[in-house]
Each structure stands twice: as C-alpha cells, then as structure tokens.
C-alpha cells in the first residue's frame, strides 16, 4: 500500500506500527448544523481507505470524533434556547443518518468531546507541569516555542496562516493557542476542572481522545494514520501534533492524509459564503449511492467542483454497472475473478487511485456485456460477473442495490402503488388468457414512462 503523506509531501510505502493492524483517526464534525458535501466527501474518502486496507488483509480500527462543545454550538444554544444536549444529539443523529445513506461504514469508536473531558484535563495538566503551557486570565495556552518541531507538519507558519489563530495581546507567541477557555460570564457553557470552570479548546480534544481510545503507548507514533480535510492541516492538525509531542513524547501519527475541498462555482464550501450544499438536500433529489459514486470518482487529494452536470455524467457511469447487474438478475455469485480483484487492489493500493480503479470497472462491464451478447447462457461466467459486482459493494460501497429498484429511483410512492396495481391486474389478465387486456396494460405503463419485464422471479419494472 502506498499513500501520500501530507507532512512529507510525497507518496510513501505504508508500514503500520503493528503488523497487519492499522489505527486510523479521522476528524469528525462539529455538531451544530447539518452535514454538507464537504463532510460527506471526507467521510467517503476515509471510508474508502478503510475498506481498501481491510481488503488487503489488515485489521483496521477506525475512529471518528464528534466535537459537541464549541463556540458555534454555544451560539446556536443562545439563538434557539435549546440545551447543549438537545442540539448536539440532534445533529449527531442527523449526521449518522446522512452517512448511512451514503454507504459510509460506522466508525469502530465514535467519542464525543464532552465524554472525554477527564482525558483533556489530564493532558493539559501534563503540559502545565512540563512548562509547555501557561495561564492568562483563567485561560490556558499552549506555548508553541516549547515545541522545537512546531510547523514541521504543515510548514505554514507564515503571517497569513497565523492570522487564522485566535488573537490575544497577552499571549507569549502569536501562534500560541487555547487549551482551556475559562468561563467569562453566566451564559458560558462551563465544566469543572482543577484550573477553574471552563471548557476545552478545540485542538486538545482530538489529541486527548486519540490518547484515550486509540494510541499505542510504546511506539514512536501513537497511531498509524490521521486524516481530515485539507482545511484542517493548519492550524488544527499542526496544533494537535505539537501538544501530543510535548505531553506524551511521541508523534501523534506516522502518516497524515488530507482530502481536497468541495467547491461550488470555484469557491471553497463555507457557510460564511452562503454556498453550503447540505447532504440532506442532495438526498432529496439523488440516491445516496449516486452521490457517493460522484464524490468518490475524483481522486481524494484533488478539489472537487460540485455541479449537477458532472453528477449526472457520473450517474450514467454507475447506471452501466446496474444495467449489467440487471442482465444477471437472479444469478447467484460464485468467486470473484482473480484478475479483476488484483487489478482493483493494485490501483487503489497506489494512494487510492480511483481513476485507474474505475477504468478497471468500466473495462469489466464492457467485456462482460460483450461476452453475454455472444453467449447469454454462459452460467459460470454469469456467476463470476455477479461476484465481481458484489465485490464492488464491499470495496467501493457501490452496486449493492437491487438492479430494478435502482432504476425505479425518482418515482414517488403513490405512483409506485399505481404501477404495482397495474402489474397485478396484468398478471390476472394473463391468467384469464385475456392477452389483449394484458397488452393494453403494458402500453399504459409505457405511456407512464415505465418498462416491464417478465422474469422467472416475477414481473419487474423500471423507468424508461
């Protein structure tokens, strides 16, 4: 397996800390609003990484956190009058529902920041004792000058990058960041701590949760792979790495992976720009698997400019897989073709080269259709072809739906009931040998934009 390590800025041979075991941490959402396509893409990217490593025979432990205490959440509380728990539990549930719809496997570990406060407090105390942190007016800051490798991860310690860090004229260094924010008024959300009431800073959350749930205590790095969106590289991941080095004497991760942005009209997705495209809205128009395939089809390190024209082109590519699956309707799978499996894993094992992997899929679909055209009754090949499609389900998370149901998408429930009623009426007409009526019903369905096919498993239908 080869992966592009963002910190080294090159493709590296992946060597896990423990043989055949891989630990992955991916930064999860701050749960104050619904998930947007940026969240979706990051989730799908690291879901693919996880699936590929599992297919290569690794035992993978995957962790994704929920930031459920943050300034944005507190602002939402004040605007809505709802409690922290009401807001965060609602958006965690919505996030998980959206990711389920996109075929994203649930993480093995899904900690909340509010459930890991003790671990954060312990890490802050350690940094204070080592002289790597200091207090200002009830707040505690990390002293970046104490970390000799600060900015070695992102190499972004220029003035423009540092401007993203919260300013405070009392800080020792412009890059210093808050580990603990003391309560300033009665409206603040506060937790008890040895340093007084307050709440953790954002960066300490991930480091503490990794140490608590995932870290190896006896290795040069705590985990194998740390992932997230490219916007998190600095300052978030840089600060995570620095505080872990100083508190634990270890690197946080051996490899750092970052996915590109999702943009609309060339602009980075941002709620402040007002161009965020929520997953829930996309799912009202497109099935989750169609969205997944579209977001998956661009290499993870490239930015993806979301537009419906490209999405529809991507859907046509997915349609071809399902049209082949429809030709194999009722066939029970046998063994995945060795050459097909090896070609896919070779492509994806090279820094998740999705373009090459999908070209392998396209070639398989093309050749399978040509072979079935010449010999439609070749039973063993049909079983292998169906096994190949099922393998795509486990590896890429696509091709898992019933082929006919896939082509029924976009039909509302009331129309579906009407279609099923007409199909049943036609069935009865055929039983009564009233073939004129059966043909008339077929034509009525065709006028509705519906094609039907009689199979050994019964009559099936799809949109024309």
Rosetta blueprint (number, residue, H / E / L):
1 X L
2 X E
3 X E
4 X E
5 X E
6 X L
7 X L
8 X L
9 X L
10 X E
11 X E
12 X E
13 X E
14 X L
15 X L
16 X L
17 X L
18 X E
19 X L
20 X L
21 X E
22 X E
23 X E
24 X E
25 X E
26 X E
27 X L
28 X L
29 X L
30 X E
31 X L
32 X L
33 X L
34 X L
35 X L
36 X E
37 X H
38 X H
39 X H
40 X H
41 X H
42 X H
43 X H
44 X H
45 X H
46 X H
47 X H
48 X H
49 X H
50 X H
51 X H
52 X H
53 X H
54 X H
55 X H
56 X L
57 X L
58 X L
59 X E
60 X E
61 X E
62 X E
63 X E
64 X E
65 X L
66 X E
67 X E
68 X L
69 X L
70 X L
71 X H
72 X H
73 X H
74 X H
75 X H
76 X H
77 X H
78 X H
79 X H
80 X H
81 X L
82 X L
83 X L
84 X H
85 X H
86 X H
87 X H
88 X H
89 X H
90 X H
91 X H
92 X H
93 X H
94 X H
95 X H
96 X H
97 X H
98 X H
99 X H
100 X H
101 X H
102 X L
103 X L
104 X L
105 X L
106 X L
107 X L
108 X L
109 X E
110 X L
111 X L
112 X E
113 X H
114 X H
115 X H
116 X L
117 X H
118 X H
119 X H
120 X H
121 X H
122 X H
123 X H
124 X H
125 X H
126 X H
127 X H
128 X H
129 X H
130 X L
131 X L
132 X L
133 X E
134 X E
135 X E
136 X E
137 X L
138 X L
139 X E
140 X E
141 X E
142 X E
143 X L
144 X H
145 X H
146 X H
147 X L
148 X L
149 X L
150 X L
151 X L
152 X L
153 X L
154 X L
155 X L
156 X L
157 X L
158 X L
159 X H
160 X H
161 X H
162 X H
163 X L
164 X L
165 X L
166 X L
167 X L
168 X L
169 X L
170 X L
171 X L
172 X L
173 X L
174 X L
175 X L
176 X L
177 X E
178 X E
179 X E
180 X E
181 X E
182 X E
183 X L
184 X L
185 X L
186 X L
187 X L
188 X L
189 X L
190 X L
191 X E
192 X L
193 X L
194 X L
195 X L
196 X L
197 X L
198 X E
199 X E
200 X E
201 X L
202 X H
203 X H
204 X H
205 X H
206 X H
207 X H
208 X H
209 X H
210 X H
211 X H
212 X H
213 X H
214 X L
215 X L
216 X L
217 X L
218 X L
219 X L
220 X L
221 X E
222 X E
223 X E
224 X E
225 X E
226 X E
227 X E
228 X E
229 X E
230 X H
231 X H
232 X H
233 X H
234 X H
235 X H
236 X H
237 X H
238 X H
239 X H
240 X H
241 X H
242 X H
243 X H
244 X H
245 X H
246 X H
247 X H
248 X H
249 X L
250 X L
251 X E
252 X E
253 X E
254 X E
255 X E
256 X E
257 X E
258 X E
259 X E
260 X L
261 X L
262 X E
263 X E
264 X E
265 X L
266 X L
267 X E
268 X E
269 X L
270 X L
271 X H
272 X H
273 X H
274 X L
275 X L
276 X L
277 X L
278 X E
279 X H
280 X H
281 X H
282 X H
283 X H
284 X H
285 X H
286 X L
287 X L
288 X H
289 X H
290 X H
291 X H
292 X H
293 X H
294 X H
295 X H
296 X H
297 X L
298 X L
299 X L
300 X L
301 X L
302 X L
303 X L
304 X E
305 X E
306 X L
307 X L
308 X H
309 X H
310 X H
311 X H
312 X H
313 X H
314 X H
315 X H
316 X H
317 X H
318 X H
319 X H
320 X H
321 X H
322 X H
323 X H
324 X H
325 X H
326 X H
327 X H
328 X L
329 X L
330 X L
331 X L
332 X L
333 X L
334 X L
335 X L
336 X L
337 X L
338 X H
339 X H
340 X H
341 X H
342 X H
343 X H
344 X H
345 X H
346 X H
347 X H
348 X H
349 X L
350 X E
351 X L
352 X L
353 X L
354 X H
355 X H
356 X H
357 X H
358 X H
359 X H
360 X H
361 X H
362 X H
363 X H
364 X H
365 X H
366 X H
367 X H
368 X H
369 X H
370 X H
371 X H
372 X H
373 X H
374 X H
375 X L
376 X L
377 X L
378 X L
379 X H
380 X H
381 X H
382 X H
383 X H
384 X H
385 X H
386 X H
387 X H
388 X H
389 X H
390 X H
391 X H
392 X H
393 X H
394 X H
395 X H
396 X H
397 X L
398 X L
399 X L
400 X L
401 X L
402 X L
403 X H
404 X H
405 X H
406 X H
407 X L
408 X L
409 X L
410 X L
411 X L
412 X L
413 X H
414 X H
415 X H
416 X H
417 X H
418 X H
419 X H
420 X H
421 X H
422 X H
423 X H
424 X H
425 X H
426 X H
427 X H
428 X H
429 X H
430 X H
431 X H
432 X L
433 X L
434 X L
435 X H
436 X H
437 X H
438 X H
439 X H
440 X H
441 X H
442 X H
443 X H
444 X H
445 X H
446 X H
447 X H
448 X L
449 X L
450 X E
451 X E
452 X E
453 X E
454 X E
455 X E
456 X L
457 X L
458 X E
459 X E
460 X E
461 X E
462 X E
463 X E
464 X L
